[in-house]
Amino acid sequence: MGRQEKQDLIFDTALKVFARYGFKRTRVEDIASELGMTKGNLYLYAKDKKDLYEKAVSRGLLRWQGRVRESISGIDDVEEQFLVMCRKSFMYLSRDVALRTILINDPAIFPLSQQEDRFAEINRASMDLLRSVLKRGIEQKRFREVDVTYVTELLFSIYVMFIIRTYIKAEVKSAGKMFEQAVDLILGGLLRRD
């Protein structure tokens, strides 16, 4: 097993253990034991428990982002790409139990202000993906001209609100229906009318 595969295994396992016990109750020994390694070996990959937690959450967020990116990579139609991106982003947590549990226990992972964002680099990359779809839609004259920077921030903020309402506040039914209506409304406002 290569170093990257080993790191992925360590952070995936750590995420599951943190989800199971919570940050405060999880001991580094619990994670090391789950991996069949010593605590000292685990410290070769993280400087302390908090660093291990942050790296594990980052890995989970990057996996989420990667799945969304992968799901739209082969789609040529920009409207369909936007729809798939929205739905895959929103529905991902319904399947990733460990990351969903972490978010429920640590809702500050999605802060309302960028100054408080511990995962700003990952969230910027997600916004870049959204921005690229919007730009492509405008270039193809499928979406009307908008200020892509502000619209990206607006849409990402709306998305975060839906994630919080659905998975953290557990308003699954109402938030799910509202999400579909929001996507329909957004596309109805973005689509070019000739």
N, C-alpha and C positions, 0 to 999 in steps of 0.2 A: 504494500500500500504506500503510495507516494505521500509527501508532506501535505499537499492540498487535500487529498482524500481523507487523510488522518484528521486534519483541522476541521473539515466539514463534518466528519463523524463526531468529533469532540463537541463542536458547537451545536449540532443537532441533538445530541444526547443531553447536553447541558440544558438546552431549551426545554426538553421534555421533563427533566428533573425539576427545573425551576417552576414549570407549569404545575407539576404534581404537588410540590411542597410550598411554593411561594418563595420569594427572594429571602425573606428573613429566616425561614426555617430550613432552607437548603444549606447543607454544608458542602464544602469542596470535596470532602471525603465521600459524600453520597454520589457525586458525579464521577469521581475517580473509580469508585467501586463498581458503578454501573458500566464503566468502560473497561474494567479489568486492568486498571493501571494504578500507579501510586499517585498520591497527592503531589509529590515532588515533580513527577513527569508532567502532570497537568499544568504545573506552574511554568513549564517551558512554552506554553501556548497562551497564558494569561498571567498578568502580574498579581492579581488578587481576585476575590469573589466578584466584586463589582465589575472589574474588567471582563471577567468570564461571562457575566450576565450581559453586559453591553455587546460583546462580540457574538454571543448566542442570539440575542434579539436582532442584531444587525444581519446575521446569517439568515434568520427567518424572514426578515423584511426583504432581503435581496432575493431569496427564493421566490417570494410572492411576486416581486417585481419581474423576475425572470420568467415566471409562468405567464404573466400578462404579456410581456414583450414577445414571448414565443407564440402565444395564441394569435397575435395580430401580424406576425411576420410574413405569412403567405397570403395575406388578404390585399388585393389590389384596390378594391372599391373603398374610398376613404370614409364614406358614410357607414358602411358595414364595419370597417376597421374601428371607427369611433364607438359604435354600438358594442362590438365584441370587447373592446378595451374596457368600457364602462362596466359591462356585465361581469367579465372575468375578474376585474379588480374588486368589485363589490361581493361577488359570490365566493371568492377564494377562502375567506375565513370560515365559511360553513364547513369546509373540509379539513382545514388545518387546526385541529383541536388544541395543540400545544400553543401555537401562536395566539389563537383566540383567547385561551385561558390567560396567557401572559398579558394581553391587552386589557382584559377584564380587571386583572389585579393591578395593572400599571397603566391607567388611561393617559398618563402624561407622555406616553410614547407618541401620541398624536396631540401635541399642545396646540393651543389656539394662536400663539404668537411664534414667529420664527426665531426670536431671541431665546426662547426656552427649548428649542428643538434639539434634543440630544442626537437625533438621527438626520440632521439637516442635509447632509451630503446625499443620503439615500433618497430623501424626499425631493430634493432638487432634481435628481435623476428621474424620478417618477414624473415630476412636472415637465422635465425636458421631453420625455416621451409624449406626454399630452400636447405640449407646445408643437412638437414636430408634426403630429397628426393635424392639428389646427392649421398650421402653416401650409401643409400639403393640400388640405381642403380649400384654402383660400387660393392657392396657386392654381388649382384645378377648376376654380370658379364654382365649386360645389357649395362652399361656405361663403357667406358674405364677409366683406372686409370688417375686421374688428381689431382692437388693440390686443394682439396675441398675448402680451405680457400680463396685462390686467385680467383678461379672460381666463388665462391659465390659472392664475392665483385664485380667481373667483371659483372656477370649477373644482379646483383642488380643495378649497375650503368647504364647498358643498359636499364633496366626496367624503372628506374627513367627518363632517357632521353626520352623514349617513352611516359611516362605519361606527361611530360612537353610539348613535341611536340604536342601530341594529344589534351590534355585538357586545357593546359594553352596557348599555341601558336595557338591552333585551326587548326592544320593541320590534321584534322581527316582522310580524305581519304588517303592521301599519307602515313601518319604514320601508319594507320591500315594495309595497304598492306605491308609496310615495316616490321611491327611487325610480321606478319605471315611468311614472308620470313626469318626474324631473328630466329624465333622459329624453322623453318624447318632447317636452316643452323646450329643452335646450336645442335639440335638433331642429325643431320647428322654427326656432329663432335664428339658427345658424344657416340653415339651407337657403341657398340663393333662389329668389323668386324672379323669373324672367317673364 
